Amino acid sequence: MSRSKKTTSESSEPALDSGIRGLVEAWNSERAPFHQWVRNVSRAFFGSRLRLEAAARWVKTTPAEIAAVLQLATMDDDALELLSVKVPPKTTWFAFADTGLDGVRAGLEVLQEIPTGVSSHKLVADAINKVAGPGPSDRIAKLPGGILVQMGKKAEQYGALGKKGFNALKSIGIQKKNGRTLTPRQVAYVHSLLEQLVDAGIVRRNSQDGDQSACNAVLDALAR
């Protein structure tokens, strides 16, 4: 009896399983040296073809933490390798990812002694801002809540980010409209979601959806 041919979806499953397995192995691997771990996780993530939220479930972490690692992977080698000397707290990763060599040095220096009651994220962000000026995360934190809500609706319209992602943009946007300040974790998550919308071509300079000013504000914040 001849074997029936596999469907396209069936034949693609082993590759998908392999990609997911590669991501889990990369995430759980030794984190020293840190810069190599970051590069390996980034390659494995894009090889897995998973959404951020799905990847976070597989490696048992938060979407914000994976997003921070992916941002770290965009750094120049010299700047990223500096972080391997003494890996900074996770809450500071997005701040470091926004800057270059001088900013990294400034951020690491202030981490040597953290004053009581001051978050490491704020300490590093302030130090980097003095050297290099505000980065994308600082600008994203200042985006009006209405723009975040609009981006959430736009993502839903295009079927992007997944339900959790576009609902997060809308929810965080409403919080901001009501006067709440975003936490570093929320800023990191929003940062990653907006980057994905731009990478997908959904947020662009020639928007067809009558929301050009909102798109421009996001692109300006991301320096894209």
Backbone torsions as a table, in degrees:
resi	resn	phi	psi	omega
1	MET	NA	130.0	-179.7
2	SER	-77.6	146.3	178.6
3	ARG	-77.7	142.8	177.6
4	SER	-73.9	148.6	179.6
5	LYS	-71.3	143.9	177.1
6	LYS	-75.4	145.8	174.7
7	THR	-73.9	167.7	179.8
8	THR	-59.8	-42.2	-177.8
9	SER	-66.6	-37.6	-179.4
10	GLU	-67.7	-41.6	-177.5
11	SER	-69.6	-20.7	-178.6
12	SER	-87.6	-13.5	-176.6
13	GLU	-61.4	-43.5	180.0
14	PRO	-59.5	-38.9	179.7
15	ALA	-65.1	-40.9	179.4
16	LEU	-65.4	-44.7	178.2
17	ASP	-59.1	-40.8	179.8
18	SER	-64.1	-39.5	179.7
19	GLY	-65.8	-43.0	179.0
20	ILE	-65.2	-43.5	179.4
21	ARG	-61.4	-39.8	178.6
22	GLY	-63.1	-38.6	179.0
23	LEU	-66.5	-46.2	-179.6
24	VAL	-61.4	-43.4	179.9
25	GLU	-65.1	-41.3	179.3
26	ALA	-64.0	-43.2	-178.0
27	TRP	-65.2	-39.5	-176.4
28	ASN	-87.6	0.8	-178.6
29	SER	-75.0	169.5	178.8
30	GLU	-56.8	131.5	-176.1
31	ARG	-92.4	16.6	176.9
32	ALA	-125.8	124.8	0.3
33	PRO	-74.7	142.6	-173.0
34	PHE	-60.1	-41.7	-176.0
35	HIS	-64.4	-34.1	178.3
36	GLN	-71.2	-37.9	176.9
37	TRP	-60.9	-43.7	179.4
38	VAL	-60.2	-47.9	179.8
39	ARG	-61.4	-42.2	-178.8
40	ASN	-64.7	-42.6	179.4
41	VAL	-64.3	-42.4	179.7
42	SER	-60.8	-46.9	178.8
43	ARG	-62.2	-42.4	-178.7
44	ALA	-67.0	-37.6	179.8
45	PHE	-61.8	-50.5	-178.1
46	PHE	-68.8	-28.6	175.4
47	GLY	-70.7	-26.2	-178.7
48	SER	-76.7	-23.3	-178.6
49	ARG	60.6	26.5	177.9
50	LEU	-89.1	152.7	168.1
51	ARG	-70.9	161.5	-177.7
52	LEU	-57.2	-45.2	-176.3
53	GLU	-66.1	-40.0	179.4
54	ALA	-67.1	-41.4	178.3
55	ALA	-60.9	-41.0	-179.8
56	ALA	-62.2	-37.7	178.7
57	ARG	-66.6	-39.4	-178.2
58	TRP	-66.9	-38.2	-177.3
59	VAL	-97.8	3.9	174.5
60	LYS	60.7	52.3	175.1
61	THR	-141.7	-168.2	179.5
62	THR	-97.5	152.2	175.2
63	PRO	-57.0	-34.9	-179.1
64	ALA	-63.9	-38.4	-178.9
65	GLU	-68.8	-41.6	176.6
66	ILE	-63.9	-42.2	179.4
67	ALA	-59.5	-39.1	179.6
68	ALA	-64.4	-40.6	178.7
69	VAL	-64.1	-41.8	179.7
70	LEU	-63.9	-35.3	176.9
71	GLN	-70.4	-39.8	176.7
72	LEU	-58.6	-35.0	-178.3
73	ALA	-67.7	-14.4	178.3
74	THR	-86.5	-5.6	-178.1
75	MET	-71.7	156.9	172.3
76	ASP	-64.3	151.4	-176.6
77	ASP	-56.5	-45.6	-177.2
78	ASP	-61.1	-42.4	-178.9
79	ALA	-68.4	-43.8	-178.6
80	LEU	-67.0	-38.7	-179.1
81	GLU	-64.4	-27.9	176.7
82	LEU	-61.3	-33.1	-179.0
83	LEU	-70.7	-15.7	-179.6
84	SER	-76.1	-19.5	-178.9
85	VAL	-63.3	-47.5	173.3
86	LYS	-147.7	105.2	-173.3
87	VAL	-61.6	124.1	-178.1
88	PRO	-75.8	164.9	179.2
89	PRO	-57.7	148.0	-178.3
90	LYS	-56.7	-33.7	-178.0
91	THR	-64.9	-15.4	-178.4
92	THR	-98.8	-5.5	-171.8
93	TRP	-60.2	-41.6	-179.6
94	PHE	-65.9	-37.0	178.9
95	ALA	-63.2	-43.9	178.8
96	PHE	-66.5	-36.7	-178.0
97	ALA	-65.8	-20.8	-178.4
98	ASP	-82.1	-6.4	-168.9
99	THR	-126.3	180.0	179.5
100	GLY	-109.1	-159.0	-173.1
101	LEU	-60.6	-46.9	-178.8
102	ASP	-64.1	-40.8	179.0
103	GLY	-65.2	-39.7	178.1
104	VAL	-62.1	-45.1	179.7
105	ARG	-60.3	-43.6	-179.5
106	ALA	-63.8	-42.5	-179.9
107	GLY	-65.4	-41.9	179.7
108	LEU	-67.1	-34.7	-179.2
109	GLU	-63.4	-44.3	-177.6
110	VAL	-71.8	-19.2	179.1
111	LEU	-75.7	-10.2	-179.3
112	GLN	-65.4	-26.7	178.2
113	GLU	-148.4	104.0	-176.4
114	ILE	-93.6	117.8	179.4
115	PRO	-60.6	148.8	178.3
116	THR	-61.2	133.1	176.3
117	GLY	85.0	0.3	179.7
118	VAL	-109.6	128.4	-179.5
119	SER	-72.4	145.4	179.3
120	SER	-63.1	-33.8	178.4
121	HIS	-61.1	-49.1	-178.7
122	LYS	-64.3	-40.2	-179.0
123	LEU	-60.1	-48.2	-178.9
124	VAL	-68.1	-44.7	-178.9
125	ALA	-60.4	-42.8	179.7
126	ASP	-64.9	-41.4	-179.9
127	ALA	-64.6	-42.2	-179.9
128	ILE	-67.3	-40.1	-179.8
129	ASN	-61.3	-35.7	179.6
130	LYS	-65.5	-32.1	-177.5
131	VAL	-89.0	-44.7	-171.0
132	ALA	-118.6	-3.8	-176.8
133	GLY	83.2	171.4	-178.1
134	PRO	-59.8	140.5	176.8
135	GLY	-102.2	-177.3	-179.2
136	PRO	-54.7	-41.7	-178.3
137	SER	-62.9	-37.1	177.3
138	ASP	-64.2	-41.7	-179.0
139	ARG	-70.4	-36.5	178.2
140	ILE	-64.3	-39.8	179.8
141	ALA	-61.6	-23.0	-178.0
142	LYS	-95.9	-2.6	178.5
143	LEU	-63.0	137.6	177.4
144	PRO	-59.9	147.4	-179.6
145	GLY	-59.3	-34.8	-179.7
146	GLY	-61.1	-33.7	179.2
147	ILE	-70.0	-39.0	178.3
148	LEU	-65.3	-40.4	177.1
149	VAL	-61.5	-44.1	179.1
150	GLN	-61.0	-40.1	178.9
151	MET	-66.6	-35.1	176.2
152	GLY	-64.2	-42.9	178.2
153	LYS	-66.1	-37.7	179.3
154	LYS	-65.4	-43.0	178.1
155	ALA	-62.1	-41.5	178.4
156	GLU	-63.6	-41.6	180.0
157	GLN	-58.8	-39.5	-177.2
158	TYR	-93.9	2.4	-179.7
159	GLY	66.7	34.4	-177.3
160	ALA	-104.3	158.8	173.6
161	LEU	73.8	-18.3	-174.5
162	GLY	84.2	161.6	-175.6
163	LYS	-58.4	-42.6	-179.3
164	LYS	-62.9	-39.3	-177.6
165	GLY	-67.4	-52.1	-177.2
166	PHE	-70.9	-30.7	175.5
167	ASN	-68.2	-34.1	178.0
168	ALA	-63.8	-43.4	178.2
169	LEU	-60.0	-44.5	-179.3
170	LYS	-66.4	-44.0	-178.9
171	SER	-64.2	-46.7	-179.8
172	ILE	-66.2	-36.5	177.1
173	GLY	-62.0	-42.0	178.5
174	ILE	-64.8	-41.2	176.9
175	GLN	-58.1	-42.8	-178.5
176	LYS	-67.0	-40.1	178.1
177	LYS	-62.0	-29.2	180.0
178	ASN	-86.8	8.2	173.3
179	GLY	95.5	4.6	-179.4
180	ARG	-83.1	141.6	175.9
181	THR	-87.0	136.5	-178.8
182	LEU	-72.4	142.4	174.7
183	THR	-77.7	160.5	175.9
184	PRO	-54.6	-37.9	179.0
185	ARG	-64.9	-41.0	178.8
186	GLN	-66.4	-41.4	178.2
187	VAL	-60.4	-43.5	179.8
188	ALA	-61.7	-42.2	-179.1
189	TYR	-67.0	-46.8	178.3
190	VAL	-59.8	-42.7	178.9
191	HIS	-54.7	-49.3	-177.2
192	SER	-65.3	-39.5	-179.7
193	LEU	-65.7	-42.6	179.9
194	LEU	-67.1	-39.1	177.2
195	GLU	-59.4	-40.8	-179.8
196	GLN	-64.6	-38.0	179.3
197	LEU	-66.4	-37.7	178.1
198	VAL	-69.9	-44.8	179.9
199	ASP	-59.8	-32.6	-179.4
200	ALA	-81.4	-4.4	-179.7
201	GLY	78.3	11.4	-179.5
202	ILE	-80.6	-37.5	173.1
203	VAL	-103.6	117.1	-176.2
204	ARG	-151.5	171.7	-176.4
205	ARG	-72.3	-23.3	-179.5
206	ASN	-114.1	56.8	-177.8
207	SER	-62.6	141.9	178.4
208	GLN	-98.3	5.9	-170.7
209	ASP	-106.6	12.2	179.2
210	GLY	70.0	24.0	-178.3
211	ASP	-128.3	36.3	-173.7
212	GLN	-60.1	-38.8	-178.4
213	SER	-64.3	-39.1	178.0
214	ALA	-67.2	-43.0	178.5
215	CYS	-62.1	-42.9	179.5
216	ASN	-61.7	-39.7	179.8
217	ALA	-62.7	-41.2	179.1
218	VAL	-66.5	-47.1	-178.6
219	LEU	-63.2	-38.2	177.5
220	ASP	-65.5	-41.0	179.6
221	ALA	-63.0	-36.8	-179.0
222	LEU	-85.5	-4.8	-175.1
223	ALA	56.9	42.7	-179.5
224	ARG	-107.9	NA	NA
